[in-house]
Amino acid sequence: MGKVVLVTGVSDSFATLVARNLADEPTIDKVVGVDTVLPDGDLTGVKFVRADIRTPVIGKVIAVEDVDTVVHLDLSPQVRGRGGGKELNVIGTMQLLAACQRSSVVSKLVLGSSTAVYGSSSRDPALFRESTSARGGVRSGFPKDIVEVEAYVRGFARRRPEVLITTLRAAHLLDADHFSPLGQYFRSALLPAALGYDPRLQFVHVQDLLEILVESVRKDRPGTFNVAGDGVVLLTQVARRLGRPVVPVPPFGFASGARRVLRSVGSDISPDLHRLLMYGRAVDTSALRDIFGFEPTYSTAQVVEQFRAAIRPGVLSGLGGEAHE
């Protein structure tokens, strides 16, 4: 018999894409997508169940559907009010893991984590490896949530060592068709940046992350893996490629200053991005290649270029950063 896969957070457009692709896998009998609201995207081949992972209902779904594989993607940096975000990310994960622990059928858990687990600080290494601890910037917001989520998953692994666990720490998506906090920032008419700082950034292409998640379900890939496109780009390089003017903001009080700048042009910024836009972050992806066995197709620079082509059609941009009509 094939697998029965549960995907959480399917109202998100990327999670919808993951669920649909899993439904096309010949080794998977059924894909169940859960969320509190019906997705806008096409869920052909996916059984949608309206369920809140923050409640014990998720345990009933896992039991009734005979779920053996859980893909947890319901971790959101979006601001619903900070308390609501933490409740979804942390309390939701706790309830989901409790349901998995009670199940005698669940044998695999794939966690869609984030490189936010490393935080952002002036003391960061050039590249974070999977074994490297955060140096700062994980005391609040989404990074703190991710640290707690991964801690709960490690606790679950100790209690249920027979369950295979894959943790994917993904860099930011930057894609015109899928929401991300950095994508929202780079769509703004003005880009506030901390004076004297030019952070290094990494991105992952939607197709690469999709293939890695599907591969994690299709085959056994236990462990924790950083997921990002090759190379890094500087904030100023991305701004030039996108044709966006950078507005220098004093680093002291950067969070409030950046928000004022963006609100003046009808945009906003996630509080979780302030430190990243000062200090940046880059991760080592050797384990993804050498242990997981996946070579990303798209570099970070190529991800930026595809994003530019989607939001500024007709504008040519070389990878060196100069744009022209």
CORFENBEL-V993315 format. One record per backbone hydrogen bond with DSSP energy under -0.5 kcal/mol. NH is the residue of the N-H (numbers start at 1). CO is the residue of the C=O. Records with the same first field share a line. If there is no record, write none. Layout:
# CORFENBEL-V993315
NH->CO / CO
This chain:
# CORFENBEL-V993315
3->27
5->30
6->69
7->32
8->71
9->34
10->34
12->9
16->12
17->13
18->14
19->15
20->16
21->17
22->18
23->19
24->20 / 21
25->22
28->25
29->3 / 27
30->3
32->5
33->31 / 47
34->7
35->49
46->43
47->31
48->46
49->33
51->35 / 49
53->51
55->52
58->52 / 55
59->56
60->56
61->57
62->58
63->59
64->60
65->61
66->63
67->62
68->4
69->4
70->108
71->6
72->70 / 110
73->71
75->73
80->78 / 81
84->81
85->81
86->82
87->83
88->84
89->85
90->86
91->86
92->87
93->89
94->90
95->91
96->92
97->93
98->94
99->95
100->96
101->97
102->98
103->99
107->68
108->68
109->164
110->70
111->109 / 166
112->72 / 110
113->111 / 168
115->170
117->114
118->115
119->116
120->136
124->121
128->282
129->127
132->129
135->118
136->118
144->140
145->141
146->142
147->143
148->144
149->145
150->146
151->147
152->148
153->149
154->150
155->151
156->152
157->153
158->154
159->155
160->156
163->160
164->107 / 162
166->109
167->223
168->111 / 166
169->167 / 225
170->113 / 168
171->227
172->202
174->204
175->178
178->175
184->180
185->181
186->182
187->183
188->185
191->245
192->190
193->247
194->277
195->249
197->194
201->233
204->172
209->205
210->206
211->207
212->208
213->209
214->210
215->211
216->212
217->213
218->214
219->215
221->219
223->165
225->167
227->169
229->203
233->201
235->199
238->234
239->235
240->236
241->237
242->238
243->239 / 240
244->239
245->189
247->191
248->246
249->193
253->251
254->251
257->253
258->254
259->255
260->256
261->257
262->258
263->259
264->260
265->261 / 262
266->263
267->262
273->270
274->271
277->273
278->275
279->275
280->275 / 276
281->200
284->128
289->285
290->286
291->287
292->287
293->288
294->288
296->294
300->230
301->230
303->299
304->300
305->301
306->302
307->303
308->304
309->305
310->306
311->307
312->308
315->312
316->314 / 324
318->322
321->318
324->316
